Amino acid sequence: MNTYIITLLIILLLYFCIKNYNNIVENFESECKIPKFNPSVWNTKKNKVREFNNCYSYAMEDLKQNQNKKQQPGQLCSTMNPLKKKNYSCKKLLDRVKCDYPDTYLLEDDRDECKCNYYKVGLFIDKMGDNRDYHFYKEHKDRDFWSHKPGKTKVTIYDSDNNVIKNPLESNRKYKIYNYSEPCKYICKKYVKNPHIENNNNK
């Protein structure tokens, strides 16, 4: 085989690879990307991480450093007014989540799975009396449990009975102050790399 034919074959091979780059990458990266269970990243007091990243930012994998307040649903969306107690309903909170993260979508059936590169988030609310509140949980499908970060406290995989959360719908969500008795539909959140998380994962 002469040099001309070899060169031509190499050019054709390069052309094929460039033209089909996306399909080739997808085949190599066939495993769906989901959040790792990495509590130490969220539990650190450095850069005010633990204090000002709450259940919402934790569930959304949206860790921020050196904040002076906790992120609330609708805060990232320019069309939303600040969150108030009157907004504590499933529909209004889910609308705010969708506005903050447009790639999210709802599951009609809680038993359904999210599509590849998405993971489940559960939203529950307590709208009784003055102690109205919301709370988010995040699924770790590869670990067969869910986790959450109550306010300023550490990430945990346990419910209020100290049982591992296999499904928030079936776990005890009644705490000392709040009782998140009302479930909202499960959310599918697209996995997006967060540099503050990824940098710590690779240490």
C-alpha positions, 0 to 999 in steps of 0.5 A: 500500500503506497503512501498516497492511499495511507494518507487518504485513509487517515484523512477519511478516518479523521473526517468520519471521527469529526463528523460523528464526534457527538455520537462517539462521545455519547457511546463512551459516556453511556453512563448517566451522570447523577450527583455523588453522595459527598456530605463533607463538601456541604458540611464544611464551615469554610467559606460559609458553605454549611451555614448558607447552603440549605435544603434547596441549594443542596437538592439542586446541587447548586453549592455557593460560597461566601453567601450571606443568606440562604437561597430560596425558590424563585431567587434566581429567576428575574420574574419572581418576587421574593418568597413569602409565606403565602407562596408556600404551596406545591404549585407556587413553589414548583413554579419557582423551581422551574423558573430557577432551573428551566431544565427541570420537569415533573414526574406524573407518577412518583414511581417513574424514573427520571431520564438519563442525566437527571435525578429525583428531588422530592419537595414537601411542605408544612403549611400549618399555622405560623410554622410554614416551611418547605423541605427538599430531599435528593435521591442517590439512586446508585446508593439506594437512599435519599439525603437532605440538608436541614437548614444550617445543619449537616447533610443526613440520610436519616428521617426524624425517626433516625431511619435511612430514607429509602423513599421520602414519601414513606419516611417520617417527616415530622420534626420538632418544629415542622411537620412536612406532611404534604407531598408535592410531585417529584422533580427531575433535576438535570445534573450540572457540574458545580465547580465548588463540588467537583473541585472538592470531589477530586481532592 
